[in-house]
Structures are given as structure tokens and as C-alpha cells.
Amino acid sequence: MLVPLVVAITVVAALVVAVGLASTLASRRTGLVHVAAVGLLQGLLVAQAVLALVRMDDGTPADRPTFLGYLAGIVLIPVAGWLWARTEQTRWAGTVLAVAGAAVGVMVWRLLELWEATSA
């Protein structure tokens, strides 16, 4: 996994959190800004997943099942958050996206930690 890609994902995840909380505080529903932010986040996550799967040939990571579980989960979280936010017709849709962005921001660093861990 590439550290610059992890940092980029973290920044975009923070952007998703910010626009989600801003829309909640302004009592607004989700809109085009939210779509763009979640779409960018999803694109970065798919790129990371493809890179990680391609680079797994050298025996990294040591704990493959856990890594693959996190990798699958992190790709699905923004999609699930967006679908939930679109069905939520109140101002709390932004909060759903903020929680999804926060979860991605934490999980991406856990993925990096799993990637860099060596088997004992």
C-alpha cells in the first residue's frame, strides 16, 4: 500500500465528514457536493483495493484474512453510507455520510498497519 494514497484517502474522508456535518448543522439534505465527495472517496478506495490486490503476491500482508476483510469493508462503507443517506429524507442524512467518512478514515490506517505488520 502506498502511504501517499492513504493520506489522500484520509483527506477526502475528512472532507466527506465536513460536508456531512455542515449539511446537518444547516438542516439541509444531501446534494451534488456530497455526491462528488463520496464519489472521489470511492474512486480512491477502489484504486487502493486494486493496488493492494496486485501487490499481495510477495507475501504481504502477514494476516491476509483480516486484511481482505478490512479491504472489502472499506470499499463498501461509502456505498452503504450514500444509499442510506439518499433514503433518509431528514437533515440527518449528512450525519450518516459523516459517520461513513469517519469510519473510512480510521479503517484506512488500520489497513496500512496490517499491510506493514510482519509475521512473528
Legacy VTK file of the C-alpha trace (Angstrom):
# vtk DataFile Version 3.0
C-alpha trace
ASCII
DATASET POLYDATA
POINTS 120 float
0.000 0.000 0.000
1.172 3.487 -0.752
1.332 5.973 2.120
0.531 8.980 -0.138
-2.650 7.202 -1.253
-3.588 6.516 2.379
-3.071 10.202 3.190
-5.183 11.238 0.175
-7.977 8.898 1.264
-7.815 10.326 4.778
-8.076 13.897 3.478
-11.053 13.075 1.257
-12.707 11.121 4.095
-12.294 14.213 6.291
-13.909 16.248 3.506
-16.873 13.855 3.499
-17.156 14.258 7.271
-17.025 18.047 6.943
-19.674 18.348 4.225
-21.876 15.831 6.019
-21.734 17.695 9.302
-22.152 21.051 7.554
-25.359 19.905 5.887
-26.644 18.509 9.172
-25.934 21.751 11.018
-27.562 23.754 8.216
-30.601 21.421 8.246
-30.073 20.611 4.550
-30.416 17.370 2.658
-27.563 15.863 0.687
-26.770 17.252 -2.743
-24.233 17.402 -5.533
-21.314 18.300 -3.253
-21.965 15.153 -1.257
-22.140 13.048 -4.419
-18.808 14.443 -5.617
-17.078 13.922 -2.271
-18.331 10.356 -1.822
-17.571 9.566 -5.482
-13.999 10.808 -5.117
-13.592 8.810 -1.924
-14.968 5.695 -3.585
-12.654 6.107 -6.565
-9.609 6.371 -4.306
-10.709 3.327 -2.320
-11.184 1.225 -5.457
-7.734 2.292 -6.687
-6.259 1.319 -3.331
-8.016 -2.054 -3.387
-6.751 -2.834 -6.883
-3.191 -1.820 -5.967
-3.286 -3.871 -2.776
-4.606 -6.966 -4.539
-1.965 -6.672 -7.263
0.854 -6.236 -4.737
-0.194 -9.142 -2.478
1.993 -11.632 -4.370
5.088 -11.031 -2.239
3.582 -12.463 0.960
2.359 -9.161 2.358
0.315 -8.783 4.499
1.041 -11.394 7.122
-2.619 -11.660 8.237
-4.384 -11.961 4.868
-7.915 -12.847 6.044
-8.113 -9.802 8.322
-6.604 -7.566 5.660
-9.021 -8.793 2.978
-11.961 -8.323 5.360
-10.950 -4.732 6.034
-10.305 -4.142 2.333
-13.757 -5.397 1.348
-15.429 -3.494 4.165
-13.735 -0.187 3.449
-14.835 -0.310 -0.190
-18.452 -0.984 0.804
-18.825 1.635 3.559
-19.118 4.751 1.326
-21.620 2.978 -0.930
-23.731 1.870 2.031
-23.494 5.333 3.588
-24.553 7.018 0.369
-27.511 4.655 -0.165
-28.643 5.167 3.415
-28.235 8.945 3.144
-30.303 9.026 -0.079
-33.182 7.185 1.580
-33.031 9.417 4.671
-35.306 12.358 3.975
-34.324 14.413 7.019
-31.333 16.585 7.807
-29.624 13.572 9.401
-28.549 12.213 6.016
-25.400 14.315 6.290
-24.609 12.714 9.626
-24.828 9.276 8.023
-22.223 10.359 5.473
-20.068 11.893 8.200
-20.042 8.619 10.116
-19.183 6.697 6.952
-16.323 9.106 6.209
-15.006 8.821 9.760
-15.116 5.024 9.585
-13.153 5.052 6.323
-10.612 7.463 7.798
-9.909 5.085 10.670
-10.042 1.870 8.666
-7.576 3.036 6.031
-4.888 3.485 8.685
-5.700 0.069 10.133
-5.252 -1.380 6.646
-1.840 0.257 6.406
-0.930 -1.137 9.823
-1.964 -4.640 8.749
-0.035 -4.260 5.500
3.186 -3.256 7.228
2.954 -5.871 10.011
5.306 -8.785 9.686
4.521 -12.309 10.750
6.022 -13.249 14.103
LINES 1 121
120 0 1 2 3 4 5 6 7 8 9 10 11 12 13 14 15 16 17 18 19 20 21 22 23 24 25 26 27 28 29 30 31 32 33 34 35 36 37 38 39 40 41 42 43 44 45 46 47 48 49 50 51 52 53 54 55 56 57 58 59 60 61 62 63 64 65 66 67 68 69 70 71 72 73 74 75 76 77 78 79 80 81 82 83 84 85 86 87 88 89 90 91 92 93 94 95 96 97 98 99 100 101 102 103 104 105 106 107 108 109 110 111 112 113 114 115 116 117 118 119
